[in-house]
Amino acid sequence: MDVRLIAQAARSASRRLGTASSSVKNEALLQMADALERRTAEILQENVEDLAAGRRKGLSAPLLDRLLLDEHRILTMAEGIRSVAVLPDPVGEVIEGWRTTEGLAIEKRRVPLGVVAVIYESRPNVTTDATALCIKTGNAVILRGGADSFRTNRIMAEVLTGALLEAGLPGEGIQFIPSTERTVLVDLLQLSDLIDLVVLRGSESIQDFLAEHCRIPVIYAAGGNCHVYVDRAADLGQALDIAINAKVQRPGVCSAAETLLVHKEVATQFLPQIVRELTDRRVCVYADEATRSVLPADAAQVLPVTEEHFATEFLDLEMAVRVVDGFDEAVEHIARYGTGHSEAIVTRDLDAARRFAEEVDAAAVYINASTRFTDGAVFGLGAEIGISTQKLHARGPLALRELTSTKYVVFGNGQVR
Amino acid sequence: MDVRLIAQAARSASRRLGTASSSVKNEALLQMADALERRTAEILQENVEDLAAGRRKGLSAPLLDRLLLDEHRILTMAEGIRSVAVLPDPVGEVIEGWRTTEGLAIEKRRVPLGVVAVIYESRPNVTTDATALCIKTGNAVILRGGADSFRTNRIMAEVLTGALLEAGLPGEGIQFIPSTERTVLVDLLQLSDLIDLVVLRGSESIQDFLAEHCRIPVIYAAGGNCHVYVDRAADLGQALDIAINAKVQRPGVCSAAETLLVHKEVATQFLPQIVRELTDRRVCVYADEATRSVLPADAAQVLPVTEEHFATEFLDLEMAVRVVDGFDEAVEHIARYGTGHSEAIVTRDLDAARRFAEEVDAAAVYINASTRFTDGAVFGLGAEIGISTQKLHARGPLALRELTSTKYVVFGNGQVR
């Protein structure tokens, strides 16, 4: 298969999408939502085949659940697209503007990136989310989903493409890669002259694969090894609520906390209670010696913590616990093991709060709130395609603005140097 | 040589630099400027050795001139550093802030990137420019210059490091790679866990080398194949000034124009004059048949243009000229051959101006002004480290803000989800 032809078609379509008006793009999104609902039966039929193949392959129950679509889930995807349609269009926004000493009027305008390739695994809703966000921002999208949801993704891409055409936009603006072969992916990742950005939503292994093979700028919507630090000046009631929420409210997502750090001066008071609350919620706790020494003798399910635990994103009901000598040791621990996603301090001390915000290097730093808030919609940015933990271009939620670039437009009346 | 140790030292220093106050960082810059002036004799001594080696190696006169330092050039570098010191500090700027429905107060703050590696060739002033911009933005810098200016760069890095220490900042914040071996560069380009950004100022060949070996996000301060399009509604007097300025004012830089596109309706009137003016200024003109057919029989030095010419960044007194059937053909030509740097239209027609600004995909688009204005200082952004033609993170002048990332700081009072 010639992925270059696919990317060329996307590139060509991107030029028309890039200058499409907001109303035409929004109309296309509404058509997409309608088409998904209208063609639910076809989509479910393909999904049934994917599920059957997944069962034959022996996929685990959670993986099968991630794959599964039903009428309600399709409705939710359609509603997601409609919610993107009503967001303001970032394209054309004049971010700033000024006049130079030579009398040139400079505008910095927001423009589409061009062609965005999205590499993802088996969650079919990424197909609709990514497409909606890219079309809204005037970008062409190349979809490369995982093998397990291949048939589901393919039919959905077909449905979305039909809707794009109905709205009078080029259908080539949505490209589905009809192969999940790694060699085809490698070919795709070479096309730096045709693709402007690769967004990766995937596991560590595919991340390493991209680092090795990708010639195109990538944004990794990657994992998070997040911490809650309970300072000596913490309101311990708040600390309890925040630590529990950050761990158990939805343990399988990247903004969930994995390690709890507790200042030694509040360890005796705080740790027996939080460990009991965690184990009551079936969290498996791995604790250092200082922690275990202050727990009552009958404390259940507390295992010794290892370096490995501190470095692990459990994504499950497991939590590492460590007592730190002070603020600096907490910040050091986070610098060493954190992945720069979301980090929280609980404190009433203004200086500790200020220093934590300054010194902790992460996409989102929380003072007296749960790490679980890192999310495009919750932040008020609308929908998102993932959370970036890298520092270039986009850090934090990858929402509409992050799918744009900028351009300087300079108006003169004959100026030369 | 273990470049990992060098990068680790930079990483460690970056944490202190990142929280240094503006006044301390500015003091360090002023110390650097003073130290360069004070130690001029030492620097010139090393420079003489580089020049002698360059002559033995048979470097061309322009390359030797790029290498050459004298008292005046060192003074200019020192003044350049002082001009960065007086610019506002981008670090700590709150770009935006709002309150969520849950009562969280979110701030999006500008923060340093961390560690920036600058890969450059033989221009020694990049050593001082890059260091000043990185230290100003709280980043550690790793300098990897070209072989021809090795001794000059090494002594300057030493001088700048001394000044940094004198200002009370960690000297490890400036790292000079004491080798120009490609294998050492390859090792450096793997350190994605320690280096946040690679900035490349260099030729096509090193660009390909980086695309192949670099595991770290790169910004290419690359070349420009820029165009001037003279529309049918152009003020031909302006068109003449702009085309000449864009070509000859400084032909060796990336914002110089390489191809002139002329609408067929003004070809007969405009081309004989502009070609004469260009050839009078010793520009070698490569023209298509339509252009040559309207030139007087005695027009000198006009050679037939080839595809190759259209695709070439001459960086010299050479220019390709083509007659286009209309606006669309001009935009098509630019899309095909342009490198997305700077593109100009000359027109009095509002619709053509508006469409050019919309449809031409470049870092800077000019309406009735010369492409030569694309420059950080001229734009009013202060000093720059180069011009980015890529769409991610930074497009156009790489000034202070482009050397920063952002961080969300979220203040709550116990919020959980």
Interface residues (C-beta under 8 A of the other chain):
Chain A: R15 G18 T19 W98 T100 T101 E102 L104 I106 V111 L113 G114 S192 D196 L197 A211 R215 P217 D235 G237 Q238 D241 I242 I244 N245 A246 Q249 A335 A353 A357 E358 E359 D361 A362 A363 A364 V365 Y366 I367 N368 A369 S370 R372 F373 T374 V378 F379 G380 Q390 K391 L392 H393 R395 G396 S405 T406 K407 Y408 V409 V410 F411 G412 N413 G414 Q415 V416 R417
Chain B: R15 G18 T19 W98 T100 T101 E102 L104 I106 R109 V111 L113 G114 S192 D196 L197 A211 R215 P217 D235 G237 Q238 D241 I242 I244 N245 A246 Q249 R250 A335 A353 A357 E358 E359 D361 A362 A363 A364 V365 Y366 I367 N368 A369 S370 R372 F373 T374 V378 F379 G380 Q390 K391 L392 H393 R395 G396 S405 T406 K407 Y408 V409 V410 F411 G412 N413 G414 Q415 V416 R417
